[in-house]
């Protein structure tokens, strides 16, 4: 339905030493799995305009349990939008972990970009 919202997330994670192509694709699929888990939980408030971007720092422990979510101070989302992003991350906890142990990142930074589905 038109009321449904979508987002795109770009992730930047702590640089790891260059590895073989398998580890690079493992990292990419790990990030994609986390993105999908969070986006399934997020409903874009009408106050968040399409195209607006917001950075979020996630802290997680091995196993994927989210211990904190911090929305960037320069995020243009209003209070409702910020809370919606935080809630989506917390609802997605535990984040994907099994099978991604070698790609695990404790403090991934994601950039939400609101889009229409």
C-alpha positions in Angstrom: 0.0 0.0 0.0 1.1 3.6 -0.5 1.2 4.1 3.3 4.1 1.6 3.6 7.5 3.1 3.8 10.9 1.9 2.7 14.4 2.9 3.4 17.7 2.2 2.0 20.6 1.8 4.4 24.2 2.4 3.5 26.6 0.9 6.0 30.1 1.9 6.9 31.8 -0.4 9.2 35.2 -0.4 10.8 37.8 -1.1 8.1 39.1 -4.7 8.3 42.4 -5.7 6.7 41.9 -6.6 3.1 41.0 -10.2 3.0 40.3 -12.7 0.3 37.2 -12.2 -1.8 35.2 -14.6 0.3 35.6 -12.4 3.4 34.6 -9.3 1.4 31.4 -11.0 0.1 30.8 -12.3 3.6 31.0 -8.8 5.0 28.6 -7.5 2.2 26.1 -10.3 2.9 26.3 -9.6 6.7 25.6 -5.9 6.2 22.7 -6.7 3.8 21.2 -9.2 6.4 21.4 -6.5 9.1 19.8 -3.9 6.8 17.0 -6.2 5.9 16.3 -7.1 9.5 16.1 -3.4 10.5 14.1 -2.3 7.5 11.5 -5.0 8.1 10.8 -3.3 11.5 10.8 0.3 10.3 7.7 2.3 9.3 8.5 5.7 8.0 6.6 8.5 9.8 5.0 11.0 7.4 7.2 13.7 8.9 10.2 12.0 7.4 10.5 13.2 3.8 11.5 10.8 1.0 15.2 11.1 0.4 16.1 12.3 3.9 19.2 10.6 5.3 20.0 9.9 8.9 23.1 8.2 10.4 22.7 5.7 13.2 25.4 4.1 15.4 24.5 0.7 16.7 26.4 -1.1 19.5 25.9 -4.8 19.6 27.5 -7.7 21.3 28.5 -11.1 19.8 25.3 -12.9 19.2 23.7 -9.8 17.6 22.0 -8.4 20.7 21.7 -4.6 20.4 22.9 -2.8 23.5 22.4 0.7 22.3 21.3 2.8 19.3 22.4 6.4 18.8 21.0 8.6 16.2 23.5 11.1 14.8 23.1 14.7 16.2 22.9 16.1 12.7 20.1 13.7 11.6 17.4 15.8 10.0 14.5 13.6 11.1 12.2 15.1 13.7 11.8 13.5 17.2 9.2 11.0 15.9 11.4 10.0 13.0 14.4 9.5 15.3 12.4 7.4 17.7 11.1 5.3 14.8 14.6 4.5 13.6 15.7 3.6 17.2 12.7 1.5 17.7 13.2 -0.4 14.5 16.8 -1.3 15.4 15.8 -2.4 18.9 12.9 -4.5 17.5 15.3 -6.1 15.0 17.5 -7.3 17.9 19.1 -9.7 18.0 20.6 -8.8 14.6 21.8 -11.5 12.3 24.9 -13.2 13.7 24.9 -17.0 13.1 27.0 -17.7 10.1 28.5 -14.2 10.1 30.8 -14.5 13.1 33.9 -13.7 11.0 32.2 -10.5 9.6 30.8 -9.4 13.0 31.2 -5.7 13.7 30.5 -4.4 17.2 29.8 -0.8 16.2 28.3 -0.6 12.7 27.2 2.8 11.4 24.2 2.8 9.1 22.7 5.6 7.1 19.0 5.4 6.7 17.6 6.9 3.5 13.8 7.2 3.4 12.3 5.9 0.1 8.9 4.8 -1.2 8.3 1.1 -1.7 
